[in-house]
Amino acid sequence: MSTLAEQLQKMEAHNSIFEAAVRQLPLPVCAAFGSAAQPQAVSFANTARVLNTKDSASVARSFPNSVQASGNAVLAASGVNSNSAQGKRVAVLFSGGPASGGHNVVCGIKRVLGNGNTLLGVKPGPKGLLQGNLFEITDADVDSIINTGGFDFLGTDRTKIKSDEQFAQVKATCVKHDLDAIVVIGGDDSNTNAAVLAEFLFKDVKADGSGVQVIGVPKTIDGDLQIEGLLPISFGFDTATKIYSEMVGNILQDTRSSLKYWHFIKLMGRSASHVTIEVALQTKAAVSLISEEVAARRQSLASIVDEIAQVVVARANKGITHGVVLVPEGLIEFVPEMHALIAELNDVVAQNADEFANLHDPAKPMFVQNLLSDENTELLASLPDYIVNMLLAERDSHGNLQVSLIPTEQLLIDMTARRVGEIDAGVAFATQSHFLGYEGRCGAPTLFDAAYTYNLGLTAGSLILDGRTGYMATVTGLTGGSAPQAIPLTGLLNIERRHGHDEFVIEKALVKMDSAAMRYFVARRADWAAADLFSSPGPRQLWGPAAYQQPISVALNSASASLSFKIG
Ligand code: FBP
Protein backbone atom coordinates (compact mmCIF):
# COMPACT_ATOMS: atom_id res chain seq x y z
CA MET A 1 0.00 0.00 0.00
CA SER A 2 1.57 3.35 -1.02
CA THR A 3 1.42 6.48 1.08
CA LEU A 4 -0.51 9.57 0.06
CA ALA A 5 2.79 11.31 -0.79
CA GLU A 6 3.79 8.39 -3.04
CA GLN A 7 0.40 8.41 -4.74
CA LEU A 8 0.66 12.14 -5.40
CA GLN A 9 4.17 11.82 -6.83
CA LYS A 10 3.01 9.07 -9.14
CA MET A 11 0.44 11.49 -10.54
CA GLU A 12 3.09 13.95 -11.79
CA ALA A 13 4.09 14.28 -15.45
CA HIS A 14 0.79 13.49 -17.18
CA ASN A 15 -0.19 10.74 -14.79
CA SER A 16 -3.27 12.05 -13.02
CA ILE A 17 -5.75 9.34 -12.13
CA PHE A 18 -7.81 10.50 -15.13
CA GLU A 19 -4.89 10.49 -17.60
CA ALA A 20 -3.79 7.04 -16.48
CA ALA A 21 -7.33 5.68 -16.86
CA VAL A 22 -8.05 7.32 -20.18
CA ARG A 23 -4.98 5.75 -21.82
CA GLN A 24 -6.67 2.39 -21.29
CA LEU A 25 -9.92 3.51 -22.95
CA PRO A 26 -10.62 1.11 -25.83
CA LEU A 27 -11.32 2.80 -29.17
CA PRO A 28 -13.71 1.44 -31.79
CA VAL A 29 -12.51 1.14 -35.40
CA CYS A 30 -14.45 1.12 -38.70
CA ALA A 31 -15.26 -2.43 -39.82
CA ALA A 32 -13.01 -1.89 -42.85
CA PHE A 33 -9.93 -1.97 -40.59
CA GLY A 34 -10.83 -5.36 -39.09
CA SER A 35 -10.32 -5.86 -35.39
CA ALA A 36 -9.83 -3.00 -32.95
CA ALA A 37 -7.00 -4.94 -31.29
CA GLN A 38 -5.03 -5.22 -34.54
CA PRO A 39 -6.32 -2.80 -37.16
CA GLN A 40 -5.13 -3.51 -40.71
CA ALA A 41 -4.35 -1.13 -43.57
CA VAL A 42 -6.98 -0.85 -46.30
CA SER A 43 -6.55 -0.13 -49.99
CA PHE A 44 -8.66 2.38 -51.88
CA ALA A 45 -10.53 2.67 -55.18
CA ASN A 46 -12.16 5.57 -57.02
CA THR A 47 -15.82 6.27 -56.31
CA ALA A 48 -18.14 7.91 -58.83
CA ARG A 49 -17.92 11.23 -57.00
CA VAL A 50 -15.59 13.74 -58.64
CA LEU A 51 -14.97 17.10 -56.97
CA ASN A 52 -14.85 20.32 -58.92
CA THR A 53 -14.88 24.00 -58.07
CA LYS A 54 -15.40 27.09 -60.24
CA ASP A 55 -11.62 27.22 -60.67
CA SER A 56 -10.95 23.57 -61.59
CA ALA A 57 -9.48 24.47 -64.99
CA SER A 58 -6.88 26.77 -63.40
CA VAL A 59 -6.22 24.18 -60.69
CA ALA A 60 -5.57 21.52 -63.35
CA ARG A 61 -3.03 23.83 -65.02
CA SER A 62 -1.21 24.62 -61.76
CA PHE A 63 -1.42 21.14 -60.21
CA PRO A 64 -1.03 18.92 -63.31
CA ASN A 65 0.53 15.89 -61.61
CA SER A 66 -1.94 15.70 -58.75
CA VAL A 67 -5.02 16.25 -60.91
CA GLN A 68 -3.88 13.75 -63.53
CA ALA A 69 -3.21 11.10 -60.88
CA SER A 70 -6.45 11.49 -58.94
CA GLY A 71 -8.86 12.79 -61.59
CA ASN A 72 -10.26 14.61 -58.52
CA ALA A 73 -12.21 11.42 -57.69
CA VAL A 74 -13.12 10.64 -54.11
CA LEU A 75 -11.67 7.34 -52.86
CA ALA A 76 -13.36 4.72 -50.69
CA ALA A 77 -11.80 1.73 -48.92
CA SER A 78 -11.92 -1.32 -51.16
CA GLY A 79 -10.74 -4.03 -48.74
CA VAL A 80 -7.80 -4.99 -46.59
CA ASN A 81 -4.48 -4.13 -48.24
CA SER A 82 -2.79 -7.52 -48.13
CA ASN A 83 0.09 -6.25 -50.23
CA SER A 84 0.80 -3.03 -48.37
CA ALA A 85 4.17 -1.36 -48.76
CA GLN A 86 6.97 -1.97 -46.27
CA GLY A 87 10.01 0.10 -45.37
CA LYS A 88 8.29 3.47 -45.78
CA ARG A 89 9.53 6.45 -43.81
CA VAL A 90 6.64 8.73 -42.95
CA ALA A 91 6.77 12.14 -41.24
CA VAL A 92 3.81 13.63 -39.37
CA LEU A 93 3.26 17.22 -38.23
CA PHE A 94 0.64 19.43 -36.63
CA SER A 95 -0.13 22.77 -38.26
CA GLY A 96 -2.17 25.73 -36.95
CA GLY A 97 -4.08 25.93 -33.68
CA PRO A 98 -4.21 22.86 -31.45
CA ALA A 99 -7.32 20.65 -31.45
CA SER A 100 -8.17 17.68 -29.24
CA GLY A 101 -7.56 14.31 -30.83
CA GLY A 102 -4.34 15.17 -32.67
CA HIS A 103 -2.37 12.66 -30.64
CA ASN A 104 -4.78 9.92 -31.64
CA VAL A 105 -4.20 10.68 -35.33
CA VAL A 106 -0.50 10.04 -34.71
CA CYS A 107 -1.37 6.82 -32.83
CA GLY A 108 -3.63 5.62 -35.67
CA ILE A 109 -0.92 6.24 -38.27
CA LYS A 110 1.69 4.45 -36.17
CA ARG A 111 -0.56 1.43 -35.55
CA VAL A 112 -1.43 0.97 -39.21
CA LEU A 113 2.15 1.46 -40.40
CA GLY A 114 3.18 -1.32 -38.01
CA ASN A 115 6.75 -2.42 -37.42
CA GLY A 116 7.56 -2.68 -41.11
CA ASN A 117 7.57 1.10 -41.58
CA THR A 118 8.96 4.09 -39.66
CA LEU A 119 6.96 7.03 -38.33
CA LEU A 120 8.83 10.26 -37.64
CA GLY A 121 7.46 13.23 -35.69
CA VAL A 122 8.21 16.77 -36.92
CA LYS A 123 8.81 19.40 -34.23
CA PRO A 124 7.19 21.94 -34.33
CA GLY A 125 4.77 22.05 -37.26
CA PRO A 126 5.76 23.29 -40.74
CA LYS A 127 8.66 25.22 -39.21
CA GLY A 128 10.12 21.91 -38.00
CA LEU A 129 9.82 20.54 -41.53
CA LEU A 130 11.85 23.47 -42.86
CA GLN A 131 14.45 22.96 -40.14
CA GLY A 132 14.54 19.19 -40.60
CA ASN A 133 13.76 18.60 -36.94
CA LEU A 134 12.48 15.02 -36.96
CA PHE A 135 12.62 12.11 -34.51
CA GLU A 136 11.38 8.53 -34.56
CA ILE A 137 8.06 7.81 -32.85
CA THR A 138 8.01 4.57 -30.87
CA ASP A 139 5.26 2.23 -29.68
CA ALA A 140 5.95 3.48 -26.14
CA ASP A 141 5.21 7.05 -27.33
CA VAL A 142 1.87 5.87 -28.67
CA ASP A 143 1.01 4.20 -25.35
CA SER A 144 1.77 7.41 -23.49
CA ILE A 145 -0.05 9.93 -25.73
CA ILE A 146 -3.15 7.99 -26.72
CA ASN A 147 -6.43 9.70 -25.72
CA THR A 148 -4.60 12.69 -24.26
CA GLY A 149 -5.41 16.24 -25.35
CA GLY A 150 -3.18 18.90 -26.86
CA PHE A 151 -0.49 18.90 -29.50
CA ASP A 152 2.31 18.90 -26.92
CA PHE A 153 3.87 15.70 -28.19
CA LEU A 154 5.04 17.48 -31.36
CA GLY A 155 4.09 21.13 -30.89
CA THR A 156 2.61 23.17 -33.72
CA ASP A 157 3.10 26.45 -35.57
CA ARG A 158 1.53 28.54 -38.30
CA THR A 159 4.38 28.86 -40.82
CA LYS A 160 3.06 29.04 -44.36
CA ILE A 161 5.39 27.33 -46.82
CA LYS A 162 5.37 29.66 -49.82
CA SER A 163 8.82 30.90 -50.88
CA ASP A 164 11.20 29.07 -53.21
CA GLU A 165 13.70 28.95 -50.40
CA GLN A 166 11.17 27.23 -48.11
CA PHE A 167 10.28 24.67 -50.78
CA ALA A 168 13.99 23.94 -51.21
CA GLN A 169 14.27 23.45 -47.43
CA VAL A 170 11.39 20.97 -47.46
CA LYS A 171 13.07 19.04 -50.24
CA ALA A 172 16.33 19.02 -48.29
CA THR A 173 14.50 17.61 -45.23
CA CYS A 174 12.91 14.89 -47.38
CA VAL A 175 16.30 13.89 -48.74
CA LYS A 176 18.10 14.14 -45.40
CA HIS A 177 15.55 11.91 -43.65
CA ASP A 178 14.89 9.74 -46.69
CA LEU A 179 11.17 10.43 -46.41
CA ASP A 180 8.53 8.65 -48.48
CA ALA A 181 5.55 10.54 -47.14
CA ILE A 182 4.43 13.50 -45.04
CA VAL A 183 1.13 13.77 -43.13
CA VAL A 184 -0.08 17.34 -42.47
CA ILE A 185 -2.66 17.57 -39.70
CA GLY A 186 -4.29 20.97 -40.08
CA GLY A 187 -7.17 23.23 -41.08
CA ASP A 188 -8.14 24.79 -44.40
CA ASP A 189 -4.92 26.80 -44.82
CA SER A 190 -2.74 23.86 -43.78
CA ASN A 191 -4.52 21.46 -46.13
CA THR A 192 -4.04 24.03 -48.91
CA ASN A 193 -0.35 23.90 -47.98
CA ALA A 194 -0.58 20.09 -48.19
CA ALA A 195 -2.03 20.30 -51.72
CA VAL A 196 0.78 22.60 -52.82
CA LEU A 197 3.41 20.35 -51.23
CA ALA A 198 1.89 17.23 -52.81
CA GLU A 199 2.29 18.78 -56.25
CA PHE A 200 5.79 20.10 -55.53
CA LEU A 201 6.98 16.75 -54.15
CA PHE A 202 5.12 14.61 -56.71
CA LYS A 203 8.34 13.43 -58.41
CA ASP A 204 12.09 14.05 -58.68
CA VAL A 205 12.76 14.30 -54.98
CA LYS A 206 14.86 11.18 -54.59
CA ALA A 207 17.81 10.02 -56.62
CA ASP A 208 15.63 7.48 -58.48
CA GLY A 209 13.26 10.25 -59.58
CA SER A 210 10.47 9.25 -57.23
CA GLY A 211 8.52 11.71 -55.13
CA VAL A 212 7.21 12.08 -51.58
CA GLN A 213 3.54 11.48 -50.85
CA VAL A 214 1.55 14.12 -48.92
CA ILE A 215 -1.68 13.39 -47.06
CA GLY A 216 -3.81 15.91 -45.13
CA VAL A 217 -5.95 15.29 -42.04
CA PRO A 218 -8.84 17.69 -41.28
CA LYS A 219 -8.35 19.49 -37.97
CA THR A 220 -9.75 22.69 -36.49
CA ILE A 221 -11.93 23.42 -33.51
CA ASP A 222 -13.57 26.13 -35.64
CA GLY A 223 -15.48 23.50 -37.64
CA ASP A 224 -15.04 25.49 -40.84
CA LEU A 225 -13.52 22.60 -42.75
CA GLN A 226 -16.61 20.64 -43.81
CA ILE A 227 -17.62 19.03 -47.09
CA GLU A 228 -21.17 17.91 -47.60
CA GLY A 229 -21.49 14.14 -47.54
CA LEU A 230 -17.73 13.67 -47.17
CA LEU A 231 -16.55 15.56 -44.13
CA PRO A 232 -19.26 16.27 -41.57
CA ILE A 233 -16.87 18.04 -39.19
CA SER A 234 -13.18 18.58 -38.53
CA PHE A 235 -11.74 17.01 -35.41
CA GLY A 236 -11.42 19.02 -32.20
CA PHE A 237 -14.78 20.76 -32.71
CA ASP A 238 -16.69 18.31 -30.53
CA THR A 239 -14.30 18.53 -27.58
CA ALA A 240 -13.97 22.33 -27.74
CA THR A 241 -17.71 22.91 -27.96
CA LYS A 242 -18.45 20.44 -25.16
CA ILE A 243 -15.91 22.20 -22.92
CA TYR A 244 -17.35 25.63 -23.77
CA SER A 245 -20.91 24.33 -23.32
CA GLU A 246 -20.08 23.03 -19.87
CA MET A 247 -18.62 26.42 -18.89
CA VAL A 248 -21.50 28.39 -20.41
CA GLY A 249 -23.95 26.02 -18.67
CA ASN A 250 -22.19 26.72 -15.36
CA ILE A 251 -22.40 30.46 -15.95
CA LEU A 252 -26.08 30.18 -16.85
CA GLN A 253 -26.69 28.38 -13.55
CA ASP A 254 -24.85 31.20 -11.81
CA THR A 255 -26.93 33.91 -13.51
CA ARG A 256 -30.13 32.34 -12.29
CA SER A 257 -28.66 31.88 -8.82
CA SER A 258 -27.07 35.27 -8.24
CA LEU A 259 -29.71 37.11 -10.30
CA LYS A 260 -27.65 40.16 -11.17
CA TYR A 261 -25.30 39.79 -14.14
CA TRP A 262 -25.39 39.75 -17.89
CA HIS A 263 -22.43 37.71 -19.12
CA PHE A 264 -21.03 38.43 -22.59
CA ILE A 265 -19.06 35.37 -23.66
CA LYS A 266 -16.89 35.43 -26.75
CA LEU A 267 -16.30 31.96 -28.17
CA MET A 268 -13.37 30.94 -30.34
CA GLY A 269 -13.88 30.40 -34.04
CA ARG A 270 -11.90 32.84 -36.14
CA SER A 271 -14.27 33.16 -39.07
CA ALA A 272 -17.23 30.81 -38.94
CA SER A 273 -19.80 30.72 -36.11
CA HIS A 274 -20.12 26.92 -35.98
CA VAL A 275 -18.77 26.90 -32.41
CA THR A 276 -21.28 29.51 -31.29
CA ILE A 277 -24.27 27.84 -32.89
CA GLU A 278 -23.29 24.50 -31.33
CA VAL A 279 -22.90 26.04 -27.86
CA ALA A 280 -26.22 27.86 -28.36
CA LEU A 281 -27.94 24.57 -29.22
CA GLN A 282 -26.33 22.88 -26.22
CA THR A 283 -27.09 25.60 -23.65
CA LYS A 284 -29.97 27.77 -24.98
CA ALA A 285 -28.47 31.09 -23.85
CA ALA A 286 -30.70 34.20 -24.07
CA VAL A 287 -28.86 35.73 -27.06
CA SER A 288 -26.45 34.08 -29.49
CA LEU A 289 -25.04 36.14 -32.34
CA ILE A 290 -24.19 34.39 -35.59
CA SER A 291 -21.66 36.29 -37.70
CA GLU A 292 -22.88 34.86 -41.00
CA GLU A 293 -26.43 36.05 -40.24
CA VAL A 294 -25.11 39.52 -39.41
CA ALA A 295 -23.43 39.59 -42.82
CA ALA A 296 -26.49 38.16 -44.61
CA ARG A 297 -28.76 40.76 -43.01
CA ARG A 298 -26.14 43.48 -43.54
CA GLN A 299 -26.60 44.44 -39.89
CA SER A 300 -24.65 47.40 -38.57
CA LEU A 301 -22.96 47.31 -35.17
CA ALA A 302 -25.62 49.71 -33.89
CA SER A 303 -28.44 47.42 -34.97
CA ILE A 304 -26.82 44.34 -33.34
CA VAL A 305 -26.45 46.31 -30.14
CA ASP A 306 -30.03 47.52 -30.35
CA GLU A 307 -31.30 43.93 -30.64
CA ILE A 308 -29.35 42.85 -27.56
CA ALA A 309 -30.53 45.92 -25.61
CA GLN A 310 -34.17 45.20 -26.51
CA VAL A 311 -33.81 41.66 -25.04
CA VAL A 312 -32.17 43.06 -21.90
CA VAL A 313 -35.01 45.57 -21.39
CA ALA A 314 -37.79 43.07 -22.20
CA ARG A 315 -36.38 40.58 -19.68
CA ALA A 316 -35.92 43.33 -17.08
CA ASN A 317 -39.58 44.24 -17.50
CA LYS A 318 -40.38 40.65 -16.52
CA GLY A 319 -38.04 40.83 -13.52
CA ILE A 320 -35.21 38.91 -15.22
CA THR A 321 -32.10 41.04 -14.74
CA HIS A 322 -29.60 38.46 -15.92
CA GLY A 323 -28.70 36.53 -19.03
CA VAL A 324 -25.95 35.30 -21.31
CA VAL A 325 -24.94 36.66 -24.72
CA LEU A 326 -22.77 34.41 -26.90
CA VAL A 327 -20.48 36.27 -29.28
CA PRO A 328 -18.56 34.50 -32.07
CA GLU A 329 -14.89 35.42 -32.14
CA GLY A 330 -14.99 36.52 -35.78
CA LEU A 331 -18.10 38.73 -35.48
CA ILE A 332 -16.30 41.99 -36.07
CA GLU A 333 -15.15 40.96 -39.54
CA PHE A 334 -18.74 40.18 -40.60
CA VAL A 335 -20.29 43.53 -39.62
CA PRO A 336 -20.45 45.25 -43.03
CA GLU A 337 -18.91 48.60 -42.04
CA MET A 338 -16.15 46.84 -40.03
CA HIS A 339 -15.55 44.40 -42.89
CA ALA A 340 -14.93 47.33 -45.25
CA LEU A 341 -12.63 48.99 -42.72
CA ILE A 342 -10.62 45.81 -42.08
CA ALA A 343 -10.30 45.10 -45.83
CA GLU A 344 -8.96 48.60 -46.47
CA LEU A 345 -6.65 48.36 -43.44
CA ASN A 346 -5.29 45.02 -44.70
CA ASP A 347 -4.49 46.59 -48.09
CA VAL A 348 -2.95 49.69 -46.56
CA VAL A 349 -0.82 47.63 -44.18
CA ALA A 350 0.21 45.20 -46.96
CA GLN A 351 1.11 48.04 -49.34
CA ASN A 352 3.22 49.80 -46.70
CA ALA A 353 4.47 46.70 -44.91
CA ASP A 354 8.07 47.82 -44.25
CA GLU A 355 7.21 51.31 -43.09
CA PHE A 356 4.34 50.01 -40.94
CA ALA A 357 6.49 47.35 -39.30
CA ASN A 358 8.96 49.99 -38.14
CA LEU A 359 6.31 52.16 -36.43
CA HIS A 360 5.74 52.17 -32.68
CA ASP A 361 2.20 51.10 -31.73
CA PRO A 362 0.98 54.60 -30.75
CA ALA A 363 2.01 55.97 -34.19
CA LYS A 364 0.09 53.35 -36.18
CA PRO A 365 -3.44 54.87 -36.05
CA MET A 366 -2.18 58.24 -37.31
CA PHE A 367 -0.19 56.55 -40.08
CA VAL A 368 -3.15 54.58 -41.45
CA GLN A 369 -5.65 57.42 -41.04
CA ASN A 370 -3.77 59.40 -43.66
CA LEU A 371 -4.18 56.54 -46.12
CA LEU A 372 -7.77 55.40 -45.46
CA SER A 373 -10.96 56.66 -47.13
CA ASP A 374 -12.85 59.41 -45.26
CA GLU A 375 -15.59 56.97 -44.25
CA ASN A 376 -13.16 54.48 -42.74
CA THR A 377 -11.09 57.22 -41.10
CA GLU A 378 -14.25 58.37 -39.33
CA LEU A 379 -15.20 54.83 -38.29
CA LEU A 380 -11.71 54.08 -36.96
CA ALA A 381 -11.75 57.30 -34.95
CA SER A 382 -15.11 56.34 -33.40
CA LEU A 383 -13.78 53.02 -32.02
CA PRO A 384 -12.25 52.69 -28.55
CA ASP A 385 -8.45 52.38 -28.36
CA TYR A 386 -8.67 48.75 -27.20
CA ILE A 387 -10.26 47.84 -30.57
CA VAL A 388 -8.12 50.13 -32.77
CA ASN A 389 -4.87 48.74 -31.32
CA MET A 390 -5.90 45.18 -32.09
CA LEU A 391 -7.11 46.04 -35.61
CA LEU A 392 -3.61 47.32 -36.26
CA ALA A 393 -1.78 44.44 -34.56
CA GLU A 394 0.45 42.09 -36.55
CA ARG A 395 -1.26 39.58 -38.90
CA ASP A 396 -0.44 35.85 -38.65
CA SER A 397 1.80 34.26 -41.28
CA HIS A 398 -1.25 33.44 -43.45
CA GLY A 399 -2.06 37.19 -43.38
CA ASN A 400 -5.09 36.75 -41.08
CA LEU A 401 -6.20 39.39 -38.62
CA GLN A 402 -5.75 37.93 -35.11
CA VAL A 403 -9.40 38.24 -34.16
CA SER A 404 -8.92 36.24 -30.95
CA LEU A 405 -7.09 39.32 -29.59
CA ILE A 406 -9.94 41.76 -30.33
CA PRO A 407 -12.18 42.28 -27.26
CA THR A 408 -15.47 42.36 -29.20
CA GLU A 409 -17.33 41.21 -26.09
CA GLN A 410 -16.20 44.37 -24.26
CA LEU A 411 -17.17 46.59 -27.20
CA LEU A 412 -20.66 45.06 -27.18
CA ILE A 413 -20.96 45.51 -23.40
CA ASP A 414 -20.00 49.19 -23.62
CA MET A 415 -22.34 49.89 -26.54
CA THR A 416 -25.23 47.85 -25.07
CA ALA A 417 -24.95 49.67 -21.73
CA ARG A 418 -25.31 52.98 -23.56
CA ARG A 419 -28.27 51.74 -25.60
CA VAL A 420 -30.07 50.18 -22.60
CA GLY A 421 -29.71 53.54 -20.82
CA GLU A 422 -31.26 55.31 -23.82
CA ILE A 423 -34.22 52.91 -23.94
CA ASP A 424 -34.89 52.83 -20.21
CA ALA A 425 -32.51 54.49 -17.78
CA GLY A 426 -34.08 52.52 -14.90
CA VAL A 427 -32.95 49.10 -16.15
CA ALA A 428 -30.09 47.54 -14.17
CA PHE A 429 -27.37 46.20 -16.45
CA ALA A 430 -24.41 44.76 -14.54
CA THR A 431 -22.04 42.84 -16.78
CA GLN A 432 -19.17 40.39 -16.89
CA SER A 433 -17.08 39.52 -19.92
CA HIS A 434 -15.37 36.25 -20.84
CA PHE A 435 -13.41 34.82 -23.71
CA LEU A 436 -13.59 31.05 -23.97
CA GLY A 437 -10.93 29.99 -26.43
CA TYR A 438 -7.71 28.36 -25.37
CA GLU A 439 -9.54 26.47 -22.59
CA GLY A 440 -11.22 24.33 -25.24
CA ARG A 441 -8.48 23.44 -27.70
CA CYS A 442 -6.37 21.01 -25.69
CA GLY A 443 -8.74 19.21 -23.33
CA ALA A 444 -8.75 15.41 -23.26
CA PRO A 445 -10.70 14.44 -26.38
CA THR A 446 -14.32 13.42 -26.10
CA LEU A 447 -15.05 9.83 -27.10
CA PHE A 448 -16.28 11.22 -30.44
CA ASP A 449 -12.99 13.02 -31.13
CA ALA A 450 -10.84 10.20 -29.68
CA ALA A 451 -12.44 7.54 -31.89
CA TYR A 452 -12.81 9.78 -34.95
CA THR A 453 -9.15 10.86 -34.89
CA TYR A 454 -7.80 7.38 -34.30
CA ASN A 455 -9.73 6.25 -37.40
CA LEU A 456 -8.53 9.32 -39.34
CA GLY A 457 -4.98 8.22 -38.47
CA LEU A 458 -5.68 4.66 -39.64
CA THR A 459 -7.07 6.13 -42.87
CA ALA A 460 -4.11 8.47 -43.45
CA GLY A 461 -1.62 5.63 -42.83
CA SER A 462 -3.55 3.33 -45.17
CA LEU A 463 -3.50 5.97 -47.92
CA ILE A 464 0.27 6.14 -47.65
CA LEU A 465 0.68 2.36 -47.75
CA ASP A 466 -1.61 2.37 -50.81
CA GLY A 467 0.76 4.81 -52.57
CA ARG A 468 -1.65 7.77 -52.64
CA THR A 469 -0.72 11.45 -52.57
CA GLY A 470 -2.65 14.73 -52.54
CA TYR A 471 -5.63 13.45 -50.55
CA MET A 472 -7.24 14.41 -47.26
CA ALA A 473 -8.25 11.48 -45.06
CA THR A 474 -11.86 11.36 -43.92
CA VAL A 475 -14.27 9.04 -42.12
CA THR A 476 -17.86 9.13 -43.31
CA GLY A 477 -21.18 7.71 -42.08
CA LEU A 478 -20.43 8.57 -38.46
CA THR A 479 -23.79 7.36 -37.20
CA GLY A 480 -23.93 4.16 -39.22
CA GLY A 481 -20.72 2.31 -38.43
CA SER A 482 -18.40 4.70 -40.34
CA ALA A 483 -16.05 4.11 -43.28
CA PRO A 484 -12.62 5.42 -44.36
CA GLN A 485 -12.57 7.62 -47.46
CA ALA A 486 -10.21 10.12 -49.11
CA ILE A 487 -10.88 13.54 -50.63
CA PRO A 488 -8.66 14.80 -53.49
CA LEU A 489 -7.24 18.09 -52.22
CA THR A 490 -7.12 19.64 -55.68
CA GLY A 491 -10.89 19.08 -55.96
CA LEU A 492 -11.35 21.58 -53.12
CA LEU A 493 -9.18 24.44 -54.39
CA ASN A 494 -10.63 27.80 -55.40
CA ILE A 495 -8.97 31.03 -56.35
CA GLU A 496 -9.53 33.80 -53.82
CA ARG A 497 -8.09 37.28 -53.67
CA ARG A 498 -6.24 37.47 -50.38
CA HIS A 499 -4.07 40.37 -49.29
CA GLY A 500 -3.81 41.76 -52.78
CA HIS A 501 -2.96 38.45 -54.53
CA ASP A 502 -4.91 35.67 -56.22
CA GLU A 503 -4.28 32.49 -54.22
CA PHE A 504 -5.43 28.88 -54.35
CA VAL A 505 -7.34 28.19 -51.14
CA ILE A 506 -9.75 25.69 -49.67
CA GLU A 507 -12.89 27.72 -49.08
CA LYS A 508 -13.92 28.06 -45.45
CA ALA A 509 -17.25 26.38 -44.71
CA LEU A 510 -19.34 29.07 -43.01
CA VAL A 511 -22.68 28.63 -41.24
CA LYS A 512 -25.35 28.46 -43.93
CA MET A 513 -28.56 30.37 -43.29
CA ASP A 514 -30.64 27.51 -44.67
CA SER A 515 -28.81 24.74 -42.78
CA ALA A 516 -30.86 22.51 -40.49
CA ALA A 517 -28.91 23.69 -37.44
CA MET A 518 -29.51 27.35 -38.26
CA ARG A 519 -33.20 26.76 -38.95
CA TYR A 520 -33.62 24.91 -35.63
CA PHE A 521 -31.80 27.71 -33.77
CA VAL A 522 -33.86 30.46 -35.44
CA ALA A 523 -37.10 28.65 -34.62
CA ARG A 524 -36.25 28.42 -30.91
CA ARG A 525 -34.22 31.54 -30.11
CA ALA A 526 -37.12 33.91 -29.33
CA ASP A 527 -38.26 31.52 -26.58
CA TRP A 528 -34.71 31.27 -25.19
CA ALA A 529 -34.52 35.10 -25.13
CA ALA A 530 -37.88 35.53 -23.45
CA ALA A 531 -37.36 33.17 -20.49
CA ASP A 532 -34.68 31.07 -18.81
CA LEU A 533 -34.99 27.85 -20.80
CA PHE A 534 -31.29 27.08 -20.66
CA SER A 535 -29.77 23.68 -20.00
CA SER A 536 -26.44 22.76 -18.49
CA PRO A 537 -24.81 19.94 -20.46
CA GLY A 538 -22.26 19.28 -17.70
CA PRO A 539 -18.75 17.86 -18.04
CA ARG A 540 -17.93 15.73 -21.06
CA GLN A 541 -18.17 12.04 -20.37
CA LEU A 542 -16.02 9.21 -21.68
CA TRP A 543 -18.10 6.60 -19.97
CA GLY A 544 -21.83 6.84 -19.32
CA PRO A 545 -24.97 8.09 -21.06
CA ALA A 546 -23.57 11.23 -22.76
CA ALA A 547 -20.35 9.60 -24.04
CA TYR A 548 -21.73 8.76 -27.49
CA GLN A 549 -23.30 12.16 -28.14
CA GLN A 550 -22.16 13.77 -31.39
CA PRO A 551 -22.36 17.57 -31.85
CA ILE A 552 -26.00 18.69 -32.13
CA SER A 553 -25.33 20.92 -35.15
CA VAL A 554 -23.57 18.05 -36.95
CA ALA A 555 -26.48 15.69 -36.18
CA LEU A 556 -28.98 18.25 -37.51
CA ASN A 557 -26.95 19.19 -40.59
CA SER A 558 -26.29 15.60 -41.59
CA ALA A 559 -29.93 14.66 -40.99
CA SER A 560 -28.87 11.99 -38.50
CA ALA A 561 -31.59 9.76 -37.15
CA SER A 562 -30.04 10.04 -33.70
CA LEU A 563 -27.78 12.20 -31.56
CA SER A 564 -25.43 9.23 -31.03
CA PHE A 565 -22.44 8.43 -33.24
CA LYS A 566 -21.40 4.90 -34.14
CA ILE A 567 -17.96 3.81 -35.28
CA GLY A 568 -17.48 0.10 -35.90
P1 FBP B 1 -6.92 26.73 -36.71
O1 FBP B 1 -7.82 27.30 -37.76
O2 FBP B 1 -5.51 26.73 -37.08
O3 FBP B 1 -7.40 25.40 -36.25
O4 FBP B 1 -7.00 27.66 -35.42
C1 FBP B 1 -8.19 28.11 -34.98
C2 FBP B 1 -8.12 28.93 -33.73
O5 FBP B 1 -8.37 28.13 -32.62
C3 FBP B 1 -9.11 30.07 -33.89
O6 FBP B 1 -10.35 29.76 -33.39
C4 FBP B 1 -8.40 31.22 -33.23
O7 FBP B 1 -8.74 32.44 -33.84
C5 FBP B 1 -6.99 30.93 -33.49
O8 FBP B 1 -6.86 29.55 -33.54
C6 FBP B 1 -6.08 31.51 -32.43
O9 FBP B 1 -4.78 31.10 -32.69
P2 FBP B 1 -3.48 31.44 -31.91
O10 FBP B 1 -3.07 30.16 -31.22
O11 FBP B 1 -2.51 31.77 -32.97
O12 FBP B 1 -3.76 32.53 -30.95
Boltz pocket constraint, residues with backbone or C-beta under 6 A from the ligand:
constraints:
  - pocket:
      binder: B
      contacts: [[A, 95], [A, 96], [A, 97], [A, 98], [A, 99], [A, 187], [A, 188], [A, 219], [A, 220], [A, 221], [A, 222], [A, 268], [A, 269], [A, 270], [A, 329], [A, 403], [A, 404], [A, 441]]
      max_distance: 6.0
